[in-house]
Amino acid sequence: MTTSLPLSLIVNVQLNLQPLAPLRRNFGAIVLLTPEVGPFNEQGSVFLLYSTLQAIGAAFGTDSETYRAALPFFAQSPRPRTIIVARWDAEGSTVPAAAAALFGRPVTASVAQLAAIEEGTFTLPINGVPRTFADIDLSSATTFAQIATIIDGVVTADGIGCRFDSAGTRYIIESRTPGTSIQLGFVTGSGSGYLGTLLGLDNVPPTYTIPGTEQQTVPAATIPEALQALSQVYQDWYAAVVVKSPLTDAEILSTANYIMGADRKLFGLTIMDPARISQASSNPIRQLYDQLAYRVAAQFDHTNPYAIVSFLARGLSVNFAGSNTTITMKFKQLPTVAPIPLTETEAAACKALGVNYYAYYDTVPMVAEGTVIGGRFFDEVHILDWYCDAVQKNVFAVLYQSPTKVPLTDPGTHRLLRAIESASREGVRNGAFAPGIWNGDPFGSLENGDMLDQGFYIYADSVDTLAPSDRQERRAPPIQVALKLAGAIHFADVIVNFDR
């Protein structure tokens, strides 16, 4: 073949790979913080995800408090798809020693393909030292389980075993003794008899290993400490409910204070004691009201300690990417939660503190008033949390994904404004924002009393007005946003005139 020169000497084409934008937070993620630590049997295990009530019943038992707390969530419709159950070692616990294990991926080879191998081989690192197993005859096997039995007989002398997980359709190699005496790596090897790939035990995701660990004593933790431990390994949660009733005054106040200082989180609380809807200065709910603890959503209920779970499941079911999907929590129904008999005095006491209740209005059961502590509406807090996160991620994506740079010029600033506009228009589509009169302070060209025709207004001054120190730090001009919440109709006065 004639030697030729590459075209890149004339036309050099380079591909700029665009990094992925950061994912938006899940503002429907509800946590049940439970002191029932039975299923958390691995060291370092902090949370579990569940998509069915049956799975929680199997893990915790149908007579557990965790199951009881999860029931209103799964009975609600619509609701978020999954719920998070997180660990709270209220009294401390002991985590048993765990055996090292290699969990294979789902097997794609057939039994016939595996049984065709009469001189199989693979190498498995045991405590960092490669151990090769050879001359493995699988020809007598007729099932995946029989293949596991044959391999188990080959490796048993090394203190490990092999089994087939029929539910996960995968092979698992594990130490026969819990603890740190044996640690395992991924299977390696080559040749026609190599079994690692066929068994799904080589280093290809989702194959994974877990280390062997010794028994560990976990000290008792407070609720804020448990929530902090959860946040360190899983930040994408939004609302927390503690699986304990009743919480002490100190637990209520410390948890609320933690949530208020966290990054856009909510604390869900069911109030069963009538003294906690009083105006007494010793009442922790009144103290939260005085502290403007608007990130606490509370519901008064005489009988169901987890009524707030149903409230949160319905309130956080909003799909902000949809059209006209935002809701108000007033008028909503709470399946599995019985409406409580409520006097007008009790209803007024709840409303004064921003506490919700589920009661009959005439013959119709419904939530009222759909607020958080202090009286702000729940949907308002939820919407603004979503919007701030959407703006933050959109603006960061502009800076992060630019293959060159976003210049510190007016056109560069306008790229940031367009990113904010995109999130704002999304809010108009989902029903969070709507056109209306601006009643706030003036800024930019917006005056008090002006009509926000789009439901929002975004303003940034020219980069020419930046201070030299801001230019040196490459800081964009301050960006200001005016939003007009669409709100919701909760009350109506109807005047009827008639003529006889």
N, C-alpha and C positions, 0 to 999 in steps of 0.2 A: 504494500500500500504506500502511496506517495506521502511523504512527510509534509504536514501542513502546519501553518501557524494558527494559534487560537484567535477567534474573532474578538476576544476580550481586549486584544491589542488595539482594536479599532473602536468597538462599542463595548463598554464595560457596564454591565447591568448588575446592580446590587439591590438586594431585597432588605428593606427595613421592616423588621417584625414589630408589630404594635403590641405592647404589653396589655394584658387584660385589666380592665377597670376593676376597682374594688367592688365587691358585692354590697348591695344595700342590706341593712339589718332587717331581721325578721321581727316585725312589730306585732306578731301574733303568737310569739313563743311564751307559753305559760309554764312556770316551774312549780311543782309541788315539793316543798322542802320537808323531807320526812325523817323522823328519828328512828324509823323502822329500817335498820341497815342490813337485814338479812340477805337480800340479793346482791349487795355490794361486797362480794366475797373475794375480790381481787384487790391487792394493795394498790393504792393510788386511784381506785375506782371512785369517781365523784358523782357521776350522773348517768342516767339511762334514758333512752328515748322509747316511747310507746305510741303505737297507732291504734291499738284496740284495748278495750276494757278487759277482754279475756286474757291478754298478755300480762296485764298488771295483776289480775287475779291469780294467774299461774305463778307469778314471781313473788308476790307478797301475801297471797291468800285472800279469799273472798270475805273473810271476817276481819281483815286488817283495816286500820284507819286510812292507810294509803288508798286502798280500794274504795273505801267510802268517800274519800275526798275526790277521787277521780270520776266517780259515777256521774255527778252533775255535768262534768265536762263532756263525756261521751254521749250523754243524753241530749245535749244541746244541738240545735241545727238552725243555721249553719254554724260551723266552729272551725278552728284551726285543725289541720290534719293530725298533728302529733302533740303530745304533751311530754314535758321533761320531768322526770322524778330525780331529785338531787338528794345527796346524803347530808344529814345533819346528825353528828354524833353528840346528842344532847347529854349523854351520860358516859361517853367513852365506849370503846368496843375493842375487841381483839380480832384481827384479821388472820385467818389461818395461813400456814405456809402453803405456797402454791408451787406446782410442778412446772418445770420448763416444758414448752411445747412448740411444735411446728405445725401450723394449721395450713393445709393445702387449699388450693382453689378448686372450684367445681370441676370434676373430671370430665373431659371431653372424649377420651379414648373409650372404646367399647371393651367389654369383658373379653371378647374374642381377640382383640388386638393385644391385650395384656397376656392372655393365656398362650399366645403364640411364642412368648419369650421363655426359653428354657435355660438361658445362661444370663440372667439379668444382673445388673450391677449399678451401684450408685455410691457416692461418697458423701458422708454426713459429718460436719464438724461437731465434735463433742468436746466441750470445754476448750474450744479453739484449736483442737488437734483433729485433722482430717482422718476419718475412719472409713475405709472402703469395704463395702459388702459385695461379694461376688458370687457367681454360680447360683443365682436365685431362680429356681424352677417354678414357673407359674402355670405349667401346662395342665395340671389337674384341676385348676379352679374353674368354676362355672358361675360364680357370683363375685361382686366387688368385695363382699365381706370375707369370702374365702381367700381372696388375694391378700387382704389385710392380715388374716390368720397366718398365712405362709410367711409374710414379711415379719410378722411379730415373732415367729419362731426363730428367724435368722438374727434379729437384733436384740433378743432378750438377754443374751449373755452380757451385753454392754449396759445393762440397767435401764433400758428404754423399751417401749412397746409401740405397736402400730394398731390402729383401729380405723374402721370406716364409719364416717358420720353420714347415715342415710338421709337425714334431714337436710344437711348441707351438701350432699353428694360429693364428699371430699374425704381425703385421707388425713389422719392426724398422727404424728409421731410425738411421743411425750415421755418424760422421765417417769419411771415407776415409783420414785420417791420424791415427795414434795421437799422443797428447800433449794439451796443454792449449790448443792454438790454436783449437779449436772446442769450444764447450759448447752443449748442447741443452736445450730446455724441452719442455713439453707442447703438443700441437696445440690451437689454438682456432679459432673461426669460427662462422658462422651461415648460414642460408639453405638453399634447396632443394638446392644443389649441395655443401653442406658435407660433407667426407669424414671429418673427425676421429672422429666417433662410429661411423660405419660401419666404419672401419679399426681402431677400438679404440685410438686413439692420443691421445685427450684425457685429461684429468686425472681419471680414474675408476679406482679400484683394481680389479684388481691391475696396471694400467699403471704403469710406473716408469721413471726415468731413472738412468743412471750417469754420473759426470763423467769427462772425459778426464784422464788423469794422465801425468806424465813418468816415465821410468825411475827406479827407486828401489833403493838398496842397503840391504838389511836386515842389521843386524849380527848376529853370532853371539850366541846366548842359552843360558843354562843351563836345565835342566829346570824348576826352580821359576819362572824368569822366563817360560818358555813357558806354564806352567800359570796364572800370574798374568795373562798377556796374554789367555788364554782366558777366565778368570773375569771380566775386565773387560767382555767383550762377550757372554758366555754363561755365566751362573752356574748354570744348571740341569743340571750334571753331577755325578755321584756318585763313580764309581770310575775311576781312570786307570791305564793300562798303557803303558809306554814301549816303542816299537818299536826296540829295540836290545838285542843280547845279545852278551856280558854287559855289564851296567852296572858301572862302576867302584865301588869302595867309597865314594868321595866322592859319586858320583851317587846311590847308594842312600841314604846318610845324609842328604844335603841334600834329596832328594825326600821322604823319610819325615818329616823335620822340617817341611817346608812343609805336608804333608798334615795332620800333627798340629795345626798352628796354623790350618788352614783351617776353614771352617764345615761340619762333618759331611761329610767326604770320606773316600775309601779309596784306598790305593795297592796295586795288584796286582803281584806280583813272582814270576817263575819263577827258582828256584835250581838251577843245573846243576852247580856246583862242590861236591864233597863236603866241602871245607874250610869251606864256609859253613853246615854244620849241626853244626860242632864247637863245643866250649865254650871255645875259645881267645879270650882277651881282644881279640885283633886282628880277630876275625871281626865284620864289620859287623852280621850278623844277631844275634849275641850282644849287641852293643852296643844294638841296637834293643830286644832283650828286656829289658836292664837299664834302658832308658829308658821302659819300659811303652808301647811304640809299638803300641798295640792297633788302630791304623787301617791296619796293613799286613797284607794277606792274602798269604801266600807259599806256593808249592808247589814241592816238590823233584822234579825230573824230569831224567834223564840226557840225554835226546835232544830233547825238544820245548821250545824256548825260550818258547813262548807257551801252555803248558798252562794257566796261570792264567786266560787269557781264557775258556776253556770253564768253569772253576770259577766265575768271576764271572757269566758269562752265565746259568748255572743258578741260582746263588744270588740273583741280582737279578731273577729273573723273577716274583717274588711280586707278586700283585695284592692289595694290602692292603684293597681295598674288597670283596673276596669273602668267602666263608664257608669256614673251615678251609683257608686258602691258604698259611699260613706253613710253612716247611720247615726241616729241618736238612740241612747239606751232607754229613754223614757218610752213607755208603752210596750216594751218587749216582754216576752214570756220566758219563764225559766222551768223547763221540763224537769221533773222529779223533785222540784222545790214546791212545797205547799204554800199557798198564800197565807199570810199571817193575819189573825184578827187584830186590827189596829184602830185605836181611837184617834180622833182628830187631834187631840193633845199630843199623843205620841208622834203622829205624822208631822205636826208642826215642830216638835223637838228634833226630829230627824232632819227636817229641812233646814232648820236653823244652823246645824253643824255641817250640812252637806252629806249626811248619811242617807243611803238609799234604803228602800224597803220594797217588798213584793206583796201586794195586797189587792183585794177586790175593790174595783170602782163599779158600783152597781153590781152587775153579774159578771164583770170581765176582770180576770186577774192580769195585773201588769206591773212593771217596774216603775217606780217614781223615786227621785226626779232625774236619774241618770247623771249624777254629779260625782265629784271627788270631795274630800274633806275641804271645807271652806266655801263650797258652792259653785266652783267652776264646773262647767259641763265636761263629762268624761271624754266625749268625742272630740272636744276642742283640744284637750291635752294630747290625745292619741294622734290627731291630725297634725298638730304642730311638731310633735316628735318625729313623725314620718317625714314631714316637709324639711325640717332642719337636716335630717340625715340625707335626704335626697339631694338637697342643695350641696351639702358637704361633699358627697360622693361625686356629683356631677362636676363641680369645680375642680376637685382633685384630679378627676379623670382627664380634664383638659390639660392640666399641667403635666401629668404623669405619662399620658399617651402621646404627647407631641414628639415626633421624631427629631425635631430640632429644638426649638424653644418657643415659649410664648413671650413676645417682646414686651418690654415695659413701655408701651405706647398706647395711645387711645384705641387703635385697632386691636391691640393685644387685650386690653381691658374689656373691649366689646365681646371678645370670645368668652370671657368669664360671664358676662351679662347674659349671653345667649344660653349658656349652660344653666343659669338660674331661671331664665325664662322657660326652658324646657320643663323643669320641675314644677314651675308655677302653672303652666298650661296643663300639666298632668293633674294638678290639684283642681283645676276648673273642670276637667273631664270627669274626675271621680266624684264631683259634687262638694268638695271641701270649700272651694272659694267661688265667689260669684260677683258680678258687678254690683256696685253700691256706692253710697256716699262715704267719703273719707272723713272721719271725725277726729283723726289724730293730729299731731303736730305737723306743720309744713316742712318739706325738704325738697331740694331740687326744684322742679317746676310744679310740684304738687302742693296745693293749698288746702287748708281745712275747709270742708264743704264741697270740694271738687268731686266729680263722679269718676270712680274707677271703672272705666268702661270694660276692661278685661278682667276685673276682679283682682288685679295686682298692678303694681308700678315698681320699676327697678331703676335705680339711679346711681351713677358714679361720676364724680367730677373728673376733669381732665388731668392727665399725669403732669401737666405743666404746673399744677398747684401743689404738687408733692414737696415736702420739705427735703432738703439735701440728705438728711439722715435716712429718710424712708427710701430715697432712690439708692443710697449706698447699700441698704439692706434688701433691695429689689422687692419692695413691698408695694403691691397694687394700691390704687386709691381706695378708700373705704367704699363699700357697696352697701346701699340701703334699699330695703324692700318694704313696700306697703302691701298688706294682704287684707282683703275683705272676706271674712268668713261667711259662708252661706248660712250657717246656723240652722235652726229647725223651729217649726211652730210647735209650742208646747201648750199654749193656752189660747182661748178665743172667747170674745164677748159677742154675743149675737143679740141684736135688738129687733124685736118683732113688733111691727105696727099693723094694726088691722082696722078695717072700717066695717061697721055694722050696717 
